[in-house]
Amino acid sequence: MFDKSKYVSPIHTQGLDQWTRAWYGEAVEAGFIRRHYQLDPVTIKRLRSYFNAGLSPIEAAQACFGHKN
């Protein structure tokens, strides 16, 4: 049976896709990653959390790859 609690609307999916593309561009531009970077499952989960928390793509790139204190 279809589990409504795991349903993600097409609009949310589209927004996440656009945001992730912007995150990727920002991360490349900042020199955190190189083109053709392959996401691992842990980073994917982290990015979804950043998106849901409302971070901008550059904030998420910095949180993901920037210097950790």
Long-range contacts (C-beta under 8 A, 24 or more apart in sequence): 15-51, 16-48, 16-51, 19-51, 19-57, 20-47, 20-51, 22-57, 23-47, 23-50, 23-57, 23-58, 23-60, 23-61, 25-57, 26-57, 26-58, 26-60, 26-61, 27-61, 27-64, 27-65, 30-58, 30-61, 30-62, 30-65, 32-61, 32-64, 32-65, 32-66, 33-65
